[in-house]
Each structure stands twice: as C-alpha cells, then as structure tokens.
Amino acid sequence: MQLVDHPFVKFDQLKPIYNFTYPLFRTISNEFYDYLDFNKLAQSKQIPQARTISLYLHIPFCETICSFCPFQKGAYKHVKQIESYMSALTTEIRTKGNFIRSLRGPIRSIYIGGGTPSLLSADNIRHIGKVLHGEFELSSLTEFTLESEPKSITRDKLYAAREIGVNRISFGIQSFIERFRSLFNLTSTREQINNTVAWSQEIIGHVGFDLLYGMHSQQTEELLYDLKQASELHPETINLYAINNLAITSQLHKSYAQKGLKPSSLQHRQMLRLFSDIVMRSCGYAPCNGHSYIKIANNTPLTLAKTSSANYFRYHKYLHGYHDDYVVGFGASAMSILGSLVTRANPSRSGYITDIQLKGKSKVYYNWVSAEQQASKALCMRLPYNGYAKKERIDWTALPSFVYNNLQQLIGADLVAESDNDLQLTQRGWQWYSNLMYFLLPQADRNILDGYVSNMLNTTAVLDGPAETCVAS
C-alpha cells in the first residue's frame, strides 16, 4: 500500500479489513497455549502496571445465530446452560481479582458483550453486578455497557442493569431493509426494536445500536433509508460498520449466491462510508471514533478532523488506546490486552467451564508483545481510530523506523497534523482512517494481515476479492 498524490484518493489500495484489535497475535499454536499464573506474572513485573483498566465479560449465547457475525457464540437451548456458564464466569472474576488490583490502574469501563447478554435473567444480571462490585473498586468507572437483543430485553432486565450501574445499552439493528434482515437471520420485529430504544432511554439513559453497510448488491438508496430510520429513533450513538466478508458465515455466502447477489467493490464501500458521513452530520450527529456517531457531539467542540472531542463509547477508546490501557477479559474466547501480553481464552464453552471447574482458570492462547508493537500501538490504533495521540505516550526509541517513516509520509500528505505535544488526524485523514491503521503497522504485522486476507480469499466462498486497486487516473 502506497500513498497517492491526488486531491481525493489518497492510497493506491484498499484492504478488505476494516477493524481489528492490536497487538496482533504473531504466533498461534499449542506451544503458546497454557494455564498462566497472572499473579506471578504481575509480581515479577513481566506485566507492567496499567494506566487504565477495562473489563470485558463474554456471554456466548444467542437465541438465533446471525449469519454475518464473526464472534464466538452458540445457540441457547435451556437455562441450565446459562447457569453453569455463569458459575464459571463469576469464579473467574473472583480468581482474577488480586491480579487486577495489582495492576493499580483505575477501572474506567466495563463491557458485557456476546453473544446475547440480554438472555441472562434479571437475577443473573444482579448477581454479576454483586460480584463485580464486591471484587473491585469501581469509583472511577465512567461507562458500563450491556449488549442486548430486542427479542430478549425486558423492562425488568433493564431495571436490574440500572441497579448494578449499567449506564449504556448497545444492540444491533444492522438494517431495516427486509431483504437484508432475512439474509442475516434477524428476527426481531420493528415493535421490539422501538421498545428497546424507548425503554433503554427511559430506564438507562444512553442507548446505541449498530448498522451495517457494504452488503452484496446494496444500493445507496437502501443505505439512506437505513440511516434515516436509525436517526429518527434518536439514539445517543449510531455505530456504522462495513460488513466483513472475510468473517461472515458460509451460509450467508451461499444465500448471496442463491439470490445472485454480487459483492460490492472496496471502492464502493469507501464511497458509502463518505456518503454516510454526510447524511449523519446533516442529522445532527458527528463521529467520535472510526465507527461511532454521537447525537450531541455537534454541540461540543470538534477536532481538526471534524470529529467529536467528547469522551463517548469509552470502551472502544481504551480498547483501541495506548499500550498501557489494559483490557481484562472473562469468559470463553475472551481476549485480554495487558501491555506486554495478549491472551485469548479457550473458545469452547464446555472446555472453558471444565477449565474453571478443574483449574480455577481458563487455558489461554498467549503471546508476549514486542517492544516495537507496544510503541506502535498509539500510532496504528489510537491515532487513526480515535483521531489523536499524545506524543509523550509513545516510546519513540522503540518505534520501528519503518513506522516512523510512514508517519512522516502521512504528515507530508496532510493526513496527519503534528504539534509540539500531539498528533491529530486531519479531516481528510479521518476519511481514510482504516488505511492509516494498516499503513502505520510494523511490517511483521502487515504480513500477518496480508496472510490472513490471502488465506481467506483462497477459500471457496465468494469474497470481496483481493486488495483492489484504487488509483487516481
């Protein structure tokens, strides 16, 4: 990928990857799959102290399986499944308590995701809250999100969520267009969607939901309809995600093929994103990160990139933050990002439960994070996704010259602006933020993403196609 000297088109390629967490795993093998003693790692200073801590709790159950979803989940069959999983999850929270306290950082955000956390009963929700409040000091907590699904959320569950401190509800609408809802196996009714928004605003206060774009054969008029319908519900946050054809289910690929629907080009997706930005700003929203638009943001000062400088959707702010913004995961397949260490728990629900019952902890895939990855995170993640980075937070001595030189190219191309203390995206830079994430990666991490894309494109599924050329003529 190279920069292009053109007033609008800034890169010669677009990649079919729009979001990822960092640091990447550079090795995934049984050699790095074990039961780690996090307390010993912290005591030996192998895991440094954190600046901030976010907690992620994974609830891997779904009433229906959405065909576009890349996350670890399974069909919900009976209440005993949830009860046995909840027992393991709360045991893991208590087991990790001393480790998290040893990190010293304040807990700023909690995110209960899935799966479908709203399948939990009101009593389940209260029990999670009791364990969290009993185990951790939460006076610095600013955001507590519960993911929900319109078919399973109830007023009683929302009242229980409010009791434990939840102040934000998030759920997926994805599209209001019936042909896409059918393809995605989305079965909630419009009444259930409207109730979820209204009840969440009444009981919790803040609500956000997701929309997808870039689906096979999606027309601009259909995207405009989705944006109009979404904005008329007046949520605090609307998250716009390009659908990831590398991660959708084989069933969705088959459904596309049966209906003769063709994948949209990567250039078309970029145009849809820019079109969405115009519509959302006209409706009184402004972006606060790479995906999220905030309703009240236009009442607050905007950054150089014309994005909101307000602190909304803090979990993503920290997840895609600096090297010492830690995320501690709980549950099957949950990922932890701990500065010098990244882990991903046993992805099997039954395996995870057995691990906790027999060992008191989950077996995890793990990688030690190189100094160059830690130094690069502020540039390849914090800067593109959140729009700015403080220069004092970057270890310039450990930063690879490859990354530094690419940063200088972006500054020269007016995609990034540099001051004495900060780096900021320009408005043009924000328009190409996902390219900046790739462009500012160390070469070893670029190779990992390129290898992943190449492998996926060699499957029998119909995908986006290779990294399509987008060259100004």
C-alpha positions in Angstrom: 0.0 0.0 0.0 1.4 3.4 -1.1 0.2 7.0 -0.8 -1.2 8.6 -4.0 -0.7 12.2 -4.9 -4.3 13.1 -5.7 -6.7 15.6 -4.1 -9.2 12.9 -3.0 -7.9 9.4 -3.5 -5.0 9.1 -1.0 -3.9 5.4 -1.3 -3.3 3.0 -4.2 -5.1 0.1 -2.5 -8.0 -0.6 -0.1 -7.9 -3.7 2.1 -11.0 -5.8 2.9 -10.3 -5.4 6.7 -11.9 -2.5 8.5 -11.3 -3.1 12.1 -9.0 -5.2 14.3 -7.6 -5.3 17.8 -3.9 -4.7 18.5 -1.4 -6.0 19.3 -1.9 -8.9 16.9 -1.0 -12.4 17.8 2.2 -13.1 15.9 2.1 -16.8 16.8 -1.0 -19.0 17.4 0.0 -22.6 18.3 -0.2 -25.1 21.1 3.3 -24.0 22.1 1.7 -20.9 23.4 -1.5 -22.4 24.9 -1.4 -22.9 28.7 -2.7 -22.1 32.1 -1.0 -18.8 33.0 -0.5 -17.6 36.6 -1.3 -13.9 36.2 -0.5 -13.1 39.8 3.1 -14.4 39.4 3.5 -12.5 36.1 2.4 -9.3 37.8 4.6 -9.8 40.8 7.7 -10.5 38.6 6.9 -7.3 36.7 6.5 -9.2 33.4 3.2 -7.4 33.2 3.7 -3.7 34.0 1.2 -1.6 35.9 -1.7 -0.2 33.9 -2.7 3.4 33.2 -6.4 2.4 32.8 -8.3 -0.9 33.1 -11.4 -2.0 31.2 -13.2 -5.2 31.9 -14.9 -7.3 29.2 -17.3 -10.1 30.1 -18.3 -12.5 27.3 -21.7 -14.1 27.3 -21.6 -16.6 24.3 -25.3 -17.5 23.9 -27.7 -16.4 21.2 -31.4 -17.1 20.7 -30.8 -17.0 16.9 -27.5 -17.1 15.1 -26.9 -14.1 12.8 -25.2 -15.0 9.6 -22.9 -12.0 9.5 -21.5 -12.3 13.0 -17.8 -13.2 13.4 -17.8 -13.5 17.2 -17.7 -16.7 19.3 -21.3 -17.8 20.2 -23.7 -20.7 20.3 -27.4 -21.4 20.3 -29.2 -21.0 23.6 -31.2 -24.2 24.4 -32.0 -24.2 28.1 -31.5 -22.2 31.3 -29.1 -24.8 32.8 -26.5 -23.8 30.0 -26.5 -20.3 31.3 -26.4 -21.3 35.0 -23.3 -23.5 34.6 -21.6 -20.8 32.5 -22.4 -18.1 34.9 -21.0 -20.1 37.8 -17.7 -20.5 35.9 -17.7 -16.8 34.9 -18.1 -15.5 38.4 -15.4 -17.9 39.6 -13.0 -16.5 37.1 -13.8 -12.9 38.1 -13.0 -13.7 41.7 -9.9 -15.6 40.8 -8.5 -12.7 38.8 -9.4 -10.1 41.5 -5.9 -9.9 43.1 -4.2 -9.8 39.7 -6.4 -6.8 38.6 -5.9 -5.0 41.8 -2.1 -5.4 41.5 -2.2 -3.6 38.1 -3.0 -0.4 40.1 -4.9 1.3 37.2 -8.4 2.6 37.8 -11.2 0.6 36.2 -12.7 3.0 33.7 -15.2 0.9 31.7 -17.0 -2.4 31.8 -18.5 -4.1 28.8 -20.7 -7.2 28.9 -20.9 -8.4 25.4 -21.6 -11.5 23.4 -23.4 -13.4 22.1 -26.5 -12.0 23.7 -26.2 -10.9 27.3 -29.8 -9.9 27.5 -30.6 -13.7 27.5 -29.5 -13.5 31.1 -32.3 -13.2 33.7 -32.7 -10.1 35.8 -31.3 -12.2 38.7 -28.3 -13.2 36.6 -27.6 -9.6 35.9 -27.9 -8.6 39.5 -25.6 -11.4 40.5 -22.9 -10.3 38.0 -23.2 -6.8 39.4 -22.9 -8.1 43.0 -19.7 -10.0 42.2 -18.1 -7.1 40.3 -18.9 -4.5 43.0 -17.8 -6.9 45.7 -14.5 -7.7 44.0 -13.4 -4.4 42.5 -13.1 -0.7 43.4 -15.4 1.0 40.9 -15.4 4.6 41.9 -13.5 5.6 38.7 -16.0 3.7 36.5 -17.4 6.1 33.8 -19.1 3.7 31.4 -20.8 0.3 31.9 -22.3 -1.2 28.8 -24.7 -4.2 28.5 -25.2 -5.6 25.0 -28.8 -6.6 24.3 -31.1 -8.0 21.6 -34.6 -6.7 21.1 -36.3 -10.1 21.4 -34.9 -10.8 24.8 -34.6 -7.5 26.6 -37.3 -6.6 29.1 -38.0 -3.7 31.4 -37.2 -5.9 34.4 -33.8 -6.7 33.0 -33.1 -3.1 32.3 -34.1 -2.1 35.9 -31.7 -4.9 37.1 -29.0 -3.5 34.8 -29.5 0.0 36.2 -29.3 -1.3 39.8 -25.8 -2.6 39.1 -24.6 0.6 37.5 -25.1 0.0 33.8 -25.4 3.4 32.1 -25.3 2.3 28.4 -27.3 -0.2 26.3 -25.9 -1.4 23.0 -27.6 -3.6 20.4 -27.6 -4.5 16.7 -30.2 -3.4 14.2 -27.9 -3.9 11.3 -30.5 -3.0 8.7 -34.2 -2.0 8.4 -34.3 -3.4 4.8 -36.3 -6.7 4.9 -34.2 -8.5 2.3 -31.0 -8.0 4.3 -32.7 -8.8 7.6 -33.8 -12.1 6.1 -30.4 -12.8 4.8 -28.8 -12.1 8.2 -31.4 -14.2 10.1 -32.5 -11.1 12.1 -35.9 -12.0 13.5 -36.8 -9.1 15.9 -39.8 -7.0 15.0 -39.9 -3.3 14.5 -42.0 -3.0 17.6 -39.3 -4.9 19.6 -36.6 -2.5 18.2 -38.7 0.6 19.1 -39.3 -0.8 22.6 -35.6 -1.5 23.2 -34.7 2.1 22.3 -37.5 3.7 24.3 -37.1 1.5 27.4 -33.3 1.9 27.4 -33.6 5.7 27.1 -36.2 5.8 29.9 -34.5 3.4 32.3 -30.8 3.5 31.5 -30.4 6.9 29.8 -28.0 6.1 26.9 -28.5 3.7 24.0 -26.6 3.0 20.9 -27.0 0.5 18.1 -25.1 -0.9 15.1 -25.9 -0.6 11.4 -24.0 -2.5 8.6 -23.2 -1.2 5.1 -21.5 -2.6 2.1 -23.6 -5.7 1.8 -23.7 -7.6 -1.5 -25.7 -5.5 -4.1 -26.7 -2.9 -1.5 -27.9 0.3 -3.2 -27.2 3.8 -2.0 -31.0 4.4 -1.6 -31.1 1.4 0.8 -28.3 2.8 2.9 -30.0 6.2 3.0 -33.3 4.5 4.2 -31.4 2.7 7.0 -29.7 6.0 8.1 -33.0 7.9 8.0 -34.8 5.2 10.0 -31.9 5.0 12.6 -31.6 8.7 13.2 -35.4 9.1 13.6 -35.1 6.8 16.7 -32.8 9.5 18.3 -30.3 7.1 19.9 -27.2 8.7 21.6 -24.9 6.6 19.4 -25.1 5.0 15.9 -22.3 2.7 15.0 -21.6 2.2 11.3 -19.7 -1.0 10.4 -18.7 -2.2 7.0 -19.7 -5.8 6.8 -16.7 -8.1 6.9 -17.0 -10.6 4.1 -13.9 -12.4 5.4 -15.7 -13.4 8.6 -19.4 -13.9 7.7 -20.7 -17.5 7.7 -20.6 -19.8 4.8 -24.4 -19.9 4.9 -24.6 -16.2 4.2 -22.2 -16.7 1.2 -24.5 -19.5 -0.1 -27.6 -17.3 0.4 -25.9 -14.5 -1.5 -25.0 -16.9 -4.4 -28.5 -18.4 -4.5 -30.0 -15.0 -4.9 -27.4 -13.9 -7.5 -26.1 -11.1 -5.3 -22.6 -9.9 -6.0 -20.1 -8.4 -3.5 -19.7 -4.6 -3.6 -16.3 -3.4 -4.5 -14.0 -1.9 -1.9 -14.1 1.4 -3.6 -17.9 1.4 -3.5 -17.7 0.7 0.3 -15.5 3.7 0.8 -18.0 5.9 -1.1 -20.8 4.5 1.0 -18.8 5.5 4.2 -18.3 9.0 3.0 -21.9 9.3 1.9 -23.0 8.1 5.3 -20.8 10.8 6.9 -22.6 13.5 5.0 -26.0 12.1 6.0 -25.2 11.6 9.7 -23.8 15.1 10.1 -26.9 16.5 8.4 -29.0 14.6 11.0 -27.1 16.2 13.9 -24.5 13.5 14.6 -20.7 13.7 14.5 -18.2 10.9 14.7 -16.2 10.3 17.9 -14.1 7.4 16.5 -13.8 5.3 13.4 -17.3 3.8 13.7 -19.4 5.7 16.1 -21.6 8.8 15.6 -22.8 10.8 18.6 -26.1 12.7 18.7 -25.0 15.6 20.9 -21.5 15.8 19.5 -22.3 18.8 17.3 -23.0 20.8 20.5 -19.4 20.2 21.6 -16.1 21.5 20.1 -14.9 19.4 17.1 -11.3 18.3 16.5 -9.2 19.1 13.5 -10.7 16.0 11.8 -14.2 17.4 12.5 -14.8 14.6 15.0 -16.2 14.9 18.5 -13.6 15.5 21.2 -16.1 14.3 23.8 -15.5 11.0 25.6 -18.2 8.7 24.3 -18.0 5.0 23.8 -15.1 4.8 26.2 -14.7 1.0 26.0 -13.5 1.4 22.4 -11.5 4.4 23.3 -9.4 2.2 25.7 -9.6 -1.0 23.6 -8.0 1.0 20.7 -5.9 3.1 23.0 -2.4 3.3 24.3 -0.1 0.4 25.2 -0.9 0.8 28.9 -4.7 0.9 28.5 -5.5 -2.7 29.6 -8.5 -4.8 28.8 -9.0 -7.8 31.0 -11.4 -10.4 29.5 -13.5 -13.0 31.3 -15.3 -15.9 29.7 -14.9 -18.3 26.7 -12.8 -16.8 23.9 -12.4 -13.5 25.8 -9.3 -11.5 24.9 -7.1 -9.7 27.3 -4.6 -6.9 26.3 -2.1 -6.4 29.1 0.7 -4.2 27.7 3.4 -6.8 27.3 1.0 -9.8 27.0 -2.1 -10.6 24.9 -4.2 -13.7 25.6 -7.4 -15.3 24.2 -9.3 -17.8 26.4 -10.4 -21.3 25.5 -13.0 -20.7 22.7 -15.1 -23.8 23.7 -17.9 -23.1 26.1 -17.7 -26.6 27.6 -13.9 -26.5 27.6 -13.9 -23.1 29.4 -16.4 -24.4 32.0 -14.3 -27.5 32.6 -11.1 -25.5 32.9 -12.6 -23.3 35.6 -14.1 -26.2 37.5 -10.8 -28.2 37.5 -8.1 -25.5 37.5 -9.9 -22.4 38.7 -8.8 -20.6 35.5 -9.1 -20.9 31.7 -6.4 -22.2 29.4 -5.4 -19.3 27.1 -3.6 -18.8 23.9 -0.9 -16.1 24.6 1.8 -14.0 23.0 4.4 -11.8 24.5 4.2 -8.4 22.9 7.4 -7.0 21.4 8.6 -3.5 22.3 8.0 -2.4 18.7 4.4 -3.4 19.0 3.9 -1.6 22.2 5.5 1.5 20.8 3.5 1.3 17.6 0.0 0.9 19.2 -0.5 4.6 19.7 0.2 5.3 16.0 -1.5 2.3 14.3 -4.5 2.2 16.6 -5.1 5.2 18.9 -4.3 7.9 16.3 -6.4 6.6 13.4 -9.3 5.2 15.4 -9.7 8.0 18.0 -8.3 10.8 15.9 -5.4 12.0 18.1 -2.4 10.7 20.2 -0.2 12.4 22.7 3.4 12.3 21.7 4.6 11.8 25.2 2.8 8.5 25.4 4.9 7.0 22.6 8.2 5.3 23.2 10.0 6.8 20.2 13.2 4.9 20.9 11.4 1.5 20.4 9.3 2.6 17.4 10.4 0.9 14.2 12.0 3.2 11.6 9.5 1.7 9.1 6.5 3.0 11.1 8.2 6.4 11.8 8.9 7.0 8.1 5.4 6.1 7.2 4.1 8.6 9.8 6.3 11.3 8.2 4.7 10.5 4.8 1.2 10.9 6.3 2.2 14.3 7.8 3.6 15.4 4.5 0.4 14.3 2.7 -1.7 16.4 5.2 -3.5 13.3 6.6 -1.9 13.8 10.0 -1.1 17.1 11.7 1.8 17.4 14.2 2.1 19.9 17.0 4.6 20.1 19.9 2.5 17.8 22.0 0.1 15.9 19.8 -0.6 14.1 16.6 -4.1 14.6 15.1 -5.9 13.3 12.0 -7.0 16.0 9.6 -10.5 15.6 8.1 -9.0 14.0 5.0 -7.0 11.7 7.2 -10.2 10.6 9.1 -11.9 9.7 5.8 -9.1 7.1 5.2 -8.6 6.0 8.8 -8.7 2.3 8.2 -5.9 2.7 5.6 -3.9 4.6 8.2 -4.3 1.7 10.6 -2.7 -0.6 8.1 -0.2 1.9 6.9 1.2 2.5 10.4 1.6 -1.1 11.3 5.1 -2.6 11.7 6.0 -4.7 8.7 5.6 -8.0 10.6 2.0 -7.2 11.5 1.3 -6.1 7.9 2.5 -9.6 6.8 0.1 -11.2 9.3 -2.9 -9.3 7.9 -1.9 -9.9 4.3 -1.5 -13.6 5.0 -4.9 -13.8 6.6 -6.6 -12.0 3.7 -4.7 -14.2 1.2 -5.8 -17.4 3.0 -9.4 -16.3 3.2 -9.6 -15.3 -0.4 -8.4 -18.8 -1.4 -11.5 -20.3 0.2 -14.4 -21.4 -1.9 -16.7 -18.6 -0.5 -17.4 -15.6 -2.7 -15.5 -12.7 -1.0 -14.6 -9.2 -1.8 -11.7 -10.1 -4.0 -8.0 -9.3 -3.4 -6.8 -5.9 -2.3 -8.4 -3.9 -5.0 -6.5 -1.1 -6.8 -7.9 2.4 -6.3 -5.5 4.5 -8.4 -6.3 8.1 -9.4 -6.1 8.5 -13.2 
